[in-house]
Amino acid sequence: MNTIKAINKSFLIVWKNLIFIQPFILFLLIFTLFAGGVYGTMRNGLAFIIFSSSLMLLIAAFIAGWFYMAKKTIAYELYDMQDDEDEKVIKSFSLIKHFFPGVGKYFLPVVGLGILYVAFVVLVMFLGYKFGLKYIGAADIDFMKLNEASASSQEMQAYFATLPADKAFSIVKWVSYMFVIATGVQFLTMWWFPALFYNTKNPLKALGLGFVFLFRKFGASIGITFFLIVFNFFISLFTSVFGKNVIASLVSFLMFVFYAAYYVVLIFLYYGQNSEHSAKDYINSGDDSDGQKLAGGQTGE
């Protein structure tokens, strides 16, 4: 499956299986409550460790269940060739049942790969920060005020209007530089989790396979990353312009959760259809009780 087909097919998969978005919305609500608890215990060392550790395990459990659900959603859409639309709707809603089995199957592998991911991000950010200090220079940035100003384009303009020209330019350089680093991290790690769910439960091996796939499909990886950046840019632009409107804020939130679901489905679909072990291999492997039922499906594009 080429990049354009994957981009179009992923949109249809998410749109036809909106139940896939539901766990993410519930997770965001629970995450907000946990994050508030973590913030409230920052001055209590032991409580902070307990809350923050629980939060990390919650994230790992969610990723394990949701990514497994993504894998099953793609498998059903590509290989379940039922003509009955009512049957398709019922099966779409039944996809939610795969969330908790996914937690059981992939929780520990996700924790392992998550540790590697965090270590990689910290290393890249540290090296990037040192490089930035040397070649861009230090920037006296009040991140609290900058974050508050980012709520809308008007507030951002007002904030920059209060700054000296050299400081404003320094902030722009640093923000642009950190955006490039964040995009680079996203690009380098985008295939790690699909490899974990399609090829192996070994985090180190998944990391290696992710890098191999990245360089084997380097052009496609660049194209998908660029498309996702543009997609996210328009959502951010909409939020920035209409952020003060209640209805627009709700629309922005729905666009964000759709984007998150679309992102996961896109990278899983493309990897599954272009790696050595595709979604069809997964179905035929008898990974769960649905495997035998779908084994007679035809190969995807």
N, C-alpha and C positions, 0 to 999 in steps of 0.2 A: 504494500500500500504506500503510495507516494504522499508527500507532505500535504498537498492540496486536498486530496481525498480524505486524509486523516482529519484535517481541520474541519471540513464540511461534515464528515460522518460523526465526529465528536459532538458537534452542536446538536445534531439530530438525536444522538443517544441520550444526551442530557435532557433535551426538550421532551422526549418521549418517556423519560423515566425520572420525572421530577421528584419522585420519592427518594432518589439518591441524595438530594439536597437536604432532606429533613434531618439526618443525623448531624450534619454540620451546623445547622441552626441551633439545635439543642446543645451541641458542644459549646458554641459561642456563649450561650446563656450560662452554662455551668462554669465555663472558663472565667467569665466575668466575675462570678461569685467567688471562685477560688482566688483569682488575682487580687480581689479586694481583701481577702483574708491574708494573703501574702504581704500586701502593702501595709496592712494594719499591724503586722508582727515584725516589721523591719528592725525595731529597737530591741526585740527579744530574740537573742541568738538562736536558742533551741527551738522556739516556736517557728521562727522564720525558716530554719532548716527543714522542719517537719512539713510545713505548708508548701514550701517551694519544691521539696522532693515529691510530695503528693501531686503537685501540679504537673511536674515533669512526667510522672507515671500516668497521670490522666491523659496527657497529650499522646504518650506512646500507645496507650490502650485505644484511644480514638483513631490514631493513624492506622493501627493494625486492623481494626474492624472496618474502617471506612475504605481503606485501600483494597482490602479483600472484597468488599462489596462492589467497588469499582471494577475489579477484575471479573466478578460474576456478572455484573451488568453488561459489560462489553461482550462476554461470552454468550449471554442470552440474545443480545441484539444481533450478533454476527451469525450465530449458528442455530438458533431456534426458529425454524421456518414454518411456524404455525400460521395458517391463513385466517383463523378465527380471531377477529379484533378483540372480542370480549375476553378470550383466553389470554391474549397478549397483555391486556390491562391487568388482569388478575395476577399474571406472572410478574408484571412490573412491580405491583404493590408487594408481592411476596419476596422481592429482593431484600427487603429490610431484615429478613430472617437470617441472612448471611453475616450480619454485622458481628454478633457475639461469637459465632464460631471462628470468625477471622481474628478476634481478640485472642482466643485460645490458641490458635495455630501460629500467630505471628507476633505475639506480644514481646517475647524475649528477643527474637531477631530484630524487631524494630528498636527495642531499647539499645541493643548492641550497635546497630547502624546509626541510631540517633546520637550515641556518644561519639562515634567517629565523625559524624556530621558537625556536631558542635565544636569538636576539637579542630576540625578543618576550618570552620568559619572563624573561630577565635584566632587561629594562626594567620589566616589570610588578612583579617582585619588588623591584627597587630602589625604585620609586615607592611600592610597598606598605610597604616597610620604613620609608621616610622618613615616610609618613603614620602608621604605627603608633607611631613614636617620638614624634610630635607629639601624638597623641590618646590613646594608650594608656600611653605612657611606657616607659622602658628596663626591660628585665627581665634580671636576672642569672641566666642559665640555663646550667647545666652540661650541654651537649647530649650529652656522652659518657655521663654517669650517667643522663640521661633516656632515651637510646637503650637502655642496658642494662636499665633498669627496665621498658621496654616489652615485654620478652620474655614477661611474663605479667601478669595482672591483680593477682596477689598481690604481685609485686615492685613494681608501680606504686603500689599502696596503701601498701606499706612505705616507698617513697621519699618519697611526699607526706607521710607521717606524720612524717618527719624535718625537714620544712621549716616555717618560720614561716607563719602563715596568709596574710599579705599577699603573701609570695613565691609561695606555692602558687597563690593567686588570680591573680597576675600571669602565671604560666606558663600557667594555663588560658586566660586571655584571649588570650595570644599564640598558643598552639596553635590555638585556635578561629579566630582572625583569619587565620592562615596557611592553615588548612584552607579558609576562604572564598576566599582569593586563589587557591589551587591549583585549587579547583573552578571558579572564574571563568575561569582560564586553560584548563582542560579544555573548558569550555563554549564559549569563543570560538574555539578551534582545532580542535574535533572534526571539522569537515568539510573541513579543508585537504587531508589526504592522500587521502580519497575523491575529491575534485575533481581531484587530480593524476593519479590512476589511471583515472578515468572520462572526464574532460573535456580535459585538457591536460597536457603535460609541462613547461610553463612554470611555474616555482615562483611567480613574482609573480602570474601569472594565476590559478593554483590558489588562492592566498591570497585574492584578490579574489572568486573564485567561491564559496569557502568562506564568506566573510562574507555574500555575497548569499543563499546558501542558508540560512544561519543565521537571517537576518531574514525570509526568505520562509516558513520553517518554524519560526518562533520558539517557538510553543507545543509542537510536537513535540520540538524540541531540548531544551526545559526538561524535558519528560516523560521523555525518554530519559536525560538527565543524572541526574535524580532517581532513576530506576529503577536505574541503574548504581551510584549512591552507596549505595543501600539494599542492593543485591546485595553490593557490596564490604564494607559494614558487617557483614553477617552472617558473611562469611568471616573478617574481622578479629576479630570477637567469638569465633568458634569457635577461632581460632588463639590468642587471648589466654587463653581459659579452659582449653584443653587443650594448650597449647604444650609442656608438659614431657613429654607422653606421646609415645613414638616413633611408634606407629601413628597417633595423631592428627596428628602433625607431617607424616607422609607424606600423610595425607588432606588436610591443609591445603595442602600443596604442589600436590597434584593439583587441588584446588579453585581455587587461584590460576592455574594454567596454563589450566584450563578457562575461568575468568573472562576471562583475557587474550584467548584465542581467540574467546570469545563477544563480547567488546567490539568486536574488529576486524570480525567478521562482521556484527554488528548495525549499526554505523555505515556499513559498505560496502553492506549490503543496503538499508537505508533510503535512503541517498543514491542508489544505483543505480536504485532503483524510483521515485524522486520527483524526480530531476533531469532536465534536458533530454535527456541521453544515458544511457539505461538500460543494464542488462546485455544486453538484447536487441540494442541498437544495437551494442554491443561484439562480440557474436557475429556479426552480419551484416557487420561491417566487415572480416572476413577478417584479424583481428589476428594469427592464427596458423593452423596447419594444422587445428585443431579447429573453426575458425569455420564452414567450409562444411558440415561434418558436422552441426552443430547448428542451422544456419540455418533449418531447417524447423520448429523448436520453436515452441510457442505462447507468447504473451505472459504474463508473470507477473501476479500479482494487482495 
